[in-house]
Amino acid sequence: MSTPQPGIETHSIHHFNVPFGSTFDEPSTASGAKWRSTLQTLADAPGWSDAWWGRLLEDPQQVDLLIGWSTFQAAQAFFASDQFAVFAAKLQPLLSQPPSTPFAVQLLPSVLSGVAAFPEGITTMHKAYFDNVEDIKQTQRYETNVFNFAQHVHARQDPQIHPDLEETPFLGQARGWAIPLSLSSSLEETPILPNKSKSIFVILLSWLSIESEREASQINTPGHSESLYDYYIQSVLDKAAGGFDRHHLHLDFLFSGNLDRKERSSEILSKALSN
């Protein structure tokens, strides 16, 4: 696991399962009302900034929720508080099984601004599970791989080189190591680290469409026989002795707040939840 860096925005990542046929994401249903009530508990949490969620395209009964915080300390304070106990209690009836234990990650840079501009886009989330200390020490190398991948893809999409591109198929990337959270004891938990893995490396790649991702995955790496994706991204995933997860999401932007004026945050949240 990583250690938090001071003053950097943090996202807690939650993964949970909902029953087949669940309508929790439809506001007009009873489950939708419970979901909105669950989210309402975030409004008064100090340091809360935004939240994003999406069903996995590969399995719509699985859901990822990303909650933004001004700092890791703000996230930790929430998860150790009575507010989190209320949040967990409200969430539990919507689930088909106990949720995975949430963890924090300081995503650098934040890919979510690009997602907000293109809500129809696709975000690919990768979680690589490392249990070899020597591999974990290669932090800078892994982060550089993701950065270089993005640079190469952006270069291929330069409108001065390809003026026929009306929109940028690649929206952005973010990466970071998981940071453990101390949770209030009220939440029934399941481990997030399979095979006794010691850390998780998270990679987010956002695209205008799955077709955009597929096309980019076929671009060859200069000077190498592998594609850009295989050379820079898959090579990191393959080093994870605990394996890796990869799935696609339509990330919906739930709400955002002004951290300097919490009352304004609550206003924005209440308006968003009433729509």
N, C-alpha and C positions, 0 to 999 in steps of 0.2 A: 504494500500500500504506500501511497505517497503521503507527504506531509503538506498541510495547507500553507499557501503563500499569503502573507497579510495584504489586505486591501484589494483583493481580486474577487470579482463576481464569481459566485459558486452556484452550481445547479445540483439539486438532489435528484437522483434518478430512481424511479419506482417502477416495478414491473408486477402486474397482477393479471389474474384470469377472471373473466366474467362468464356466467352461464350461457349456454347456447340459446340464441334468441333474445339475449339481453337487449333492452332498449334504453340503457342508462345514458346514452348519448343523444337521445331524442327528448328535448325539453318538455314536450307536452305529456310525457308519460309519468307514471308514479316513480319509476326508477330514475327518470331524468330529474325529477324534483329532488330526489335523495342525493343525486350526484351534485346538483347545484348547491344543496345544503352543505355537502362535504367540502366543496371548494370555498364556501363562504367563511369557513373557519380560518382560512389563510388571510383574510382581509385585515385583521388586527394584529397579525404577527409582525413584530419589528424586523425590518430588513427584507421583508418579502418584496419581490419586484415583478415577477411574471410567472406564467405557467403555460406549458405546452403539453399536448397529449395526442395520441393516435393509436388506433388499432393496428396490429401487425397485418400487413397485406397477405402474408403467408398463412396467418391463422387469426382471424378477426376476434376470436375469443380471448386473445392475449392483448394486453394494453400496456403501453409505456406512458408514463407521466413524468415530465421534467419541470421542477419548480425552481425558479430563480431567486437567489438571495444576494444581498449586497456584498456579503463576505461569508467565509466559512463559519466564522463565529456566530453570525446571525442564524445560519442553518442549524448549527449545533444547539444553539439556545432553544430553537423551536422544537427540535426532536427530543430534547430533554424536558420539555415543559408539559403542563396540563393541556395546553392547546393541541399538542400532537396527540395526546390521549383521546381528545374529543374527535379530532380528525380521523384517527384510526378506527374509533368506535362507529363513526358514521359510514366509513368506507366499507367496513366488514360485511354488512348485509348485501352489498352489491356484488360480492365476490363468490366464486365457486370453490375456492380453496384459500388457505392462508397466503398472504402475499410474500414475495421475496423481501428480504431485508433491504431497505433503501440504502444507498451510499451516495456520497458527494463526489463531485468532480469539478475541477476548475478548468473549464473548456477554453482553450486558447487557439485562435481567437474565437469570438462568439459567432457561430454560423447562423444563429436564429434570426438576425436582422434580414438576411437574404431570404430566409424562409417566409418571413412576414410579407415581403414584397411579392412573393410568388406562392400564395397559399395552395395552389394546385400542384405544387412541386412535390418531389419525393425525397425523403431523407433516409439514407442507409445507415443504420447503426451497427457498428461492429464492437464486440466485447471480447477481448483476448485475455485468457486466463493463464497467468504465469505463476509457476511454482519454483522456478530455478533462480536463485539469488543472482547468479552471474548474468542471466538474461535480463533481469529487472534493472541491473546496473546500466543497461544499454538505453536508458531513458532518452537521452538526447538524440541518439541515433534513430530511434523509432519516431520521435517527433519530427526530426528532419526529413525522414522518409515521407511522412504525410504532407509536410510543407512542400517538398520537391514535387510530389505528385500533383498537388494543386497548381504549382507554378507552371509545370509542363502543360497541364490541361488548359489553363488560362491562356498560355501562349498560342496554343492551337486554335483558340477561339477569339483571338485578337481581331476586331472588326476591320482594322487596317489591312490585315492579311486575308480575312474571309469576310468581305463586305456583304455577302449574301445572308449572313446570320442576323436575323432580326432581333433575337433575344439570346442571352447567354445561357446555354444549356447547363453549365456548371455554376451553381449558386454559391458554393463555398465549402469550407471544411473547418472542423474543430477537433481537437484531440486533448486528452488529459488522462492522468492516472486516478484511480478510485481512492477516496479518502474515507476511512471508516467513520461512522456516526454512532454516538452513544444514545440509545433510544430509551424512552420511558418504558417501564416494564409491562405496560398494559397491552402491548401489541404482540400477538402470537406470530412468531417469525419462522422462516425457513432460511437455510444458509444461502448466501449469494455466491460463495466460492466453491465450485465443485472440485472434487479430487484434491481437497485441501490446498487449493491454490493460494498463493501469498498475495497476489495483486491482480487487478484488472486494468488493462489499457483500453480506453474508450476512443473510438474514431467515429466521427459523424461526417458524412459526405452528402451534400444536398444537390439535387438535380432538378431541372425543369420537368423531366419525365424519366420513366424507366428506360425508354429508348435512348435518351441522352446518356445515361449511365452505360448502357450496352455498347453504344458507339465508342465511348471513351475507353472502355475496357479493351477495345481492339486496336488502339493506337500503340504502335511499337515504340519502345524506349530507345532514344538515340544511342547507337553504339552497342546495343544489346539485342538479343533475339526475343526476349520476353516483352509482353505488353507493359504499358505504364502501370496498370493496376497490379499485375503479377509482380513486377519488379519492385514497386514501392510499398504496396499495401499487403498483398498476399504473402510476401516474404516475411512481414512482421507477424501476421496471423499464424504462419506455419511454425514460428519459433515458440509459440505458446504451448507448453507441455500439457496444460490443462484443457486445451482445445479452444474453440472460439464460437461465438454466435454471430450470425449476420442476418438482419431482417430489414424490411422496408416499411416506412410509415408515411402517411399523410399527416404531418404535424399541424394540428389546429392551434392557433394562438388564442388562449383563453382570456387573459386579461393582463393589464400592466398598470403599474402605479408609480407615482412620484415619491421617491424615498424620503424627500425632504418634507413632504406634507402627507402624513399618513391618512388624514381625513380625505384627501383627494384620491388616494389609492382606494379607499373603501367606496367612494362615489363611483369610480370607474368600474370596480368589481360589481357593485350592485346593478349598475346599468347593463353590464355585459350579461349578467346572470338572468336579467329580466327579459332578455330578447329571445 
